[in-house]
C-alpha cells in the first residue's frame, strides 16, 4: 500500500480538525476524547435524543458504540444514524460485546439492518457474533481469531455493503472483494480498557477526511498501532502507556509513520 495516502490522511485530520460525534460508552469517554484530540480531530459526546440529530448534521463523522446500552441511548443512535444517512455522513458502528448478551447482539443487528453504516469495527468475536455462524465473546474481549473466518467476515461485508474492520494481532479490513492487513500495534494495548473504542473513533476521524472507507479504516488502525509501538518504548506498563500514547499521537511525524507502517492489500 502507498504510505503517502496514509500520511496525507493524517495531515488532513490535523488540518481540518473534523468533528467526530461519538455516542459511546461511559467507560471510554475520557480516553476516546483525549485520543481524538491528540490525533488532531475534535470530539463530541452527545447522547440526548433532543440534540443528537443536530450534532450529527454538523459532524464530519458519526461513531456508534454499544458498550453501555440503555433504551434511550439506542433511540438516540437510531436518530443519529437516520440523520447521518440523510446528510451523507460516514458512520462507524462498534458492536462492543456483541455475542455476550442477546440485547447487545440484536441492537447491533438492528442498527446494521437500518442501513447507513459504512464501517463495522470490532474484535473477532464481536464481528463473528453478527454472522450467521455466530461467535463467542467473553465480556467484551475476543475469543475468536479473524484469520480463520475471513469468508464469514467477507459475507457480512457483502450483506450490508460495508467495510468490516477486525482488530487483533493482525488487523483485517475487509469488503466483499478487498482485503487489507495491518500488522502494527502491541499486545500491551490490550491491557488498557477502551483501545478498541479508540480505534473506532479514529476510524470515524479518518472517514471524515477520506471518502474510501476501506482505506480510512486501515489508516486508522495503522496510526493507532504505530503510536502504540512507539509509546511502549517509553512505558513501564499499561498505566504509563496511556500517557505515552497521547504524547506520541500529538508528536507523531509523517516520516515515522511512513517508515513504520506495516500494511498490505490484496483483492
Wavefront OBJ file of the C-alpha trace (Angstrom):
o trace
v 0.000 0.000 0.000
v 1.147 3.546 -0.736
v 2.046 5.036 2.652
v 1.759 8.524 1.169
v -2.017 8.169 1.279
v -1.734 7.250 4.962
v 0.388 10.264 5.839
v -1.832 12.514 3.715
v -4.870 11.412 5.729
v -3.060 12.145 8.990
v -2.138 15.609 7.704
v -5.736 16.178 6.583
v -7.093 15.378 10.047
v -4.641 17.783 11.661
v -5.527 20.474 9.156
v -9.310 20.052 9.000
v -9.832 19.151 12.685
v -13.000 17.177 11.844
v -15.761 16.974 14.436
v -16.393 13.340 15.366
v -19.745 12.729 17.038
v -19.458 9.774 19.412
v -22.423 8.078 21.007
v -20.170 5.913 23.094
v -19.980 4.193 26.435
v -19.319 5.598 29.906
v -16.128 3.588 30.373
v -14.189 5.069 27.449
v -15.395 8.652 27.012
v -12.307 10.249 28.545
v -9.642 8.232 26.725
v -11.598 8.461 23.469
v -11.909 12.244 23.647
v -8.267 12.737 24.609
v -7.014 10.375 21.906
v -9.061 12.163 19.227
v -7.669 15.487 20.387
v -4.128 14.109 20.296
v -4.744 12.792 16.784
v -5.905 16.229 15.643
v -9.652 15.687 15.486
v -12.385 17.320 17.564
v -14.514 15.005 19.741
v -18.056 15.475 20.937
v -20.103 13.046 23.043
v -23.780 13.924 22.706
v -26.356 11.331 23.737
v -29.630 13.129 24.441
v -32.225 12.432 21.785
v -33.144 16.139 21.836
v -29.798 17.122 20.291
v -28.180 14.138 18.572
v -29.659 14.902 15.155
v -28.397 18.491 15.241
v -24.960 17.322 16.364
v -24.777 14.707 13.630
v -25.616 17.278 10.965
v -22.573 19.399 11.821
v -20.195 16.493 12.412
v -17.704 15.082 9.955
v -18.490 11.528 11.069
v -20.691 9.578 13.470
v -19.410 6.776 15.717
v -21.921 4.481 17.421
v -20.586 2.372 20.297
v -22.905 -0.022 22.158
v -20.647 -0.591 25.166
v -23.082 0.652 27.840
v -26.536 0.314 26.375
v -29.854 1.691 27.534
v -33.134 2.095 25.632
v -32.760 5.885 25.480
v -29.248 5.608 24.042
v -30.411 3.089 21.448
v -33.141 5.542 20.414
v -30.533 8.280 20.095
v -28.351 6.009 17.981
v -31.201 5.385 15.562
v -31.988 9.095 15.345
v -28.335 9.890 14.655
v -27.999 7.077 12.126
v -31.039 8.305 10.234
v -29.682 11.859 10.227
v -26.259 10.699 9.060
v -27.790 8.708 6.228
v -29.940 11.649 5.123
v -26.954 14.019 5.186
v -24.310 11.753 3.696
v -22.209 11.480 6.861
v -19.924 8.457 7.316
v -20.935 6.123 10.131
v -18.835 3.694 12.164
v -20.514 1.054 14.343
v -18.620 -0.623 17.175
v -20.670 -3.637 18.386
v -18.978 -3.830 21.797
v -19.744 -7.134 23.499
v -21.936 -8.473 20.695
v -22.366 -12.168 21.357
v -22.222 -11.728 25.129
v -25.935 -10.918 25.512
v -28.884 -11.047 23.160
v -29.610 -7.360 23.820
v -26.211 -6.280 22.525
v -26.292 -8.623 19.560
v -29.792 -7.673 18.471
v -29.119 -3.945 18.944
v -26.100 -4.179 16.649
v -28.029 -6.192 14.076
v -30.940 -3.759 14.117
v -28.604 -0.811 13.535
v -26.978 -2.670 10.651
v -30.360 -3.603 9.177
v -31.386 0.063 9.277
v -28.687 0.871 6.726
v -26.204 3.721 6.544
v -23.283 2.123 8.400
v -20.053 2.459 6.415
v -17.634 0.645 8.718
v -18.320 -2.116 11.235
v -15.317 -2.225 13.594
v -14.753 -4.654 16.448
v -12.786 -7.639 17.651
v -13.168 -11.030 16.008
v -15.743 -12.410 18.457
v -17.943 -9.314 18.220
v -17.888 -9.375 14.437
v -18.448 -13.115 14.158
v -21.415 -12.867 16.547
v -23.145 -10.874 13.818
v -22.579 -13.513 11.137
v -24.979 -16.445 10.636
v -22.416 -18.777 12.227
v -22.260 -16.649 15.372
v -19.279 -16.082 17.652
v -18.268 -16.340 21.267
v -17.469 -13.338 23.457
v -16.038 -13.184 26.955
v -17.423 -9.904 28.299
v -16.163 -7.504 25.650
v -12.976 -9.494 24.929
v -12.407 -11.630 21.874
v -12.208 -15.412 21.993
v -12.079 -15.911 18.207
v -9.459 -15.171 15.576
v -10.310 -13.388 12.354
v -7.584 -15.203 10.403
v -9.712 -18.345 10.229
v -13.025 -16.647 9.488
v -12.334 -14.306 6.576
v -15.033 -15.904 4.402
v -17.686 -15.272 7.065
v -16.454 -11.715 7.567
v -16.455 -11.105 3.824
v -20.042 -12.362 3.614
v -21.048 -9.943 6.365
v -19.402 -7.079 4.462
v -21.267 -8.077 1.313
v -24.618 -8.449 3.077
v -24.534 -4.915 4.457
v -22.384 -3.336 1.709
v -19.840 -2.006 4.165
v -16.273 -2.339 5.385
v -15.578 -4.714 8.260
v -12.532 -3.808 10.362
v -11.459 -6.585 12.718
v -8.783 -5.873 15.324
v -6.294 -8.439 16.588
v -2.619 -9.314 16.406
v -3.142 -8.642 12.720
v -5.964 -6.260 11.857
v -8.134 -7.345 8.930
v -10.026 -4.708 6.979
v -12.382 -6.398 4.552
v -15.021 -5.711 1.910
v -16.780 -8.219 -0.316
v -13.804 -8.244 -2.685
v -10.893 -6.404 -0.994
v -8.708 -7.233 1.976
v -6.118 -5.125 3.828
v -3.939 -6.442 6.636
v -2.377 -4.104 9.212
v 0.346 -5.555 11.425
v 1.096 -2.573 13.633
v 0.405 -2.483 17.381
v 1.494 -4.017 20.661
v -0.080 -6.586 22.957
v 0.271 -4.117 25.851
v -2.542 -2.067 24.327
v -4.920 -4.958 25.007
v -4.392 -4.374 28.736
v -5.902 -0.866 28.552
v -9.656 -0.604 28.504
v -11.053 1.308 25.574
v -8.318 0.844 22.972
v -10.778 -0.813 20.612
v -13.207 2.028 21.160
v -10.426 4.500 20.377
v -9.784 2.562 17.162
v -13.438 3.018 16.199
v -13.315 6.737 16.978
v -10.131 7.053 14.890
v -11.905 5.239 12.069
v -14.575 7.932 12.200
v -11.933 10.672 12.066
v -10.247 9.101 9.041
v -13.603 8.548 7.306
v -14.252 12.284 7.752
v -11.254 13.099 5.521
v -11.164 10.065 3.201
v -14.146 9.070 1.053
v -12.885 5.482 0.741
v -13.967 3.766 3.975
v -11.706 0.763 3.324
v -8.519 2.814 3.303
v -9.816 5.151 6.006
v -10.376 2.163 8.309
v -6.959 0.705 7.520
v -5.232 4.041 8.096
v -6.938 4.431 11.470
v -5.711 1.031 12.623
v -2.184 1.698 11.350
v -1.831 5.075 13.066
v -3.102 3.763 16.394
v -0.867 0.708 16.121
v 2.232 2.730 15.248
v 1.584 5.131 18.100
v 1.181 2.166 20.432
v 4.502 0.679 19.362
v 6.333 3.934 19.983
v 4.523 4.558 23.269
v 5.516 1.113 24.539
v 9.185 2.070 24.191
v 8.561 4.908 26.644
v 6.378 2.971 29.096
v 6.797 0.595 32.007
v 3.259 -0.800 31.883
v -0.299 -0.109 30.757
v -0.713 2.925 33.030
v 2.227 4.833 31.635
v 1.369 3.589 28.142
v -1.868 5.586 28.185
v 0.009 8.820 28.818
v 2.778 7.969 26.378
v 0.206 7.117 23.723
v -1.386 10.568 23.873
v 2.016 12.249 23.729
v 3.077 10.032 20.828
v -0.049 10.777 18.818
v 0.456 14.513 19.313
v 4.065 14.396 18.167
v 3.821 11.659 15.535
v 5.720 12.655 12.396
v 4.727 11.655 8.889
v 8.214 10.311 8.156
v 7.947 7.977 11.142
v 4.538 6.780 10.017
v 5.786 6.031 6.512
v 8.754 4.107 7.914
v 6.841 2.016 10.453
v 3.582 1.246 8.641
v 3.035 -2.470 8.033
v 0.116 -2.617 5.625
v -0.575 -4.898 2.700
v -3.591 -5.093 0.430
v -4.906 -7.765 -1.878
v -8.146 -8.455 -3.707
l 1 2 3 4 5 6 7 8 9 10 11 12 13 14 15 16 17 18 19 20 21 22 23 24 25 26 27 28 29 30 31 32 33 34 35 36 37 38 39 40 41 42 43 44 45 46 47 48 49 50 51 52 53 54 55 56 57 58 59 60 61 62 63 64 65 66 67 68 69 70 71 72 73 74 75 76 77 78 79 80 81 82 83 84 85 86 87 88 89 90 91 92 93 94 95 96 97 98 99 100 101 102 103 104 105 106 107 108 109 110 111 112 113 114 115 116 117 118 119 120 121 122 123 124 125 126 127 128 129 130 131 132 133 134 135 136 137 138 139 140 141 142 143 144 145 146 147 148 149 150 151 152 153 154 155 156 157 158 159 160 161 162 163 164 165 166 167 168 169 170 171 172 173 174 175 176 177 178 179 180 181 182 183 184 185 186 187 188 189 190 191 192 193 194 195 196 197 198 199 200 201 202 203 204 205 206 207 208 209 210 211 212 213 214 215 216 217 218 219 220 221 222 223 224 225 226 227 228 229 230 231 232 233 234 235 236 237 238 239 240 241 242 243 244 245 246 247 248 249 250 251 252 253 254 255 256 257 258 259 260 261 262 263 264 265 266 267
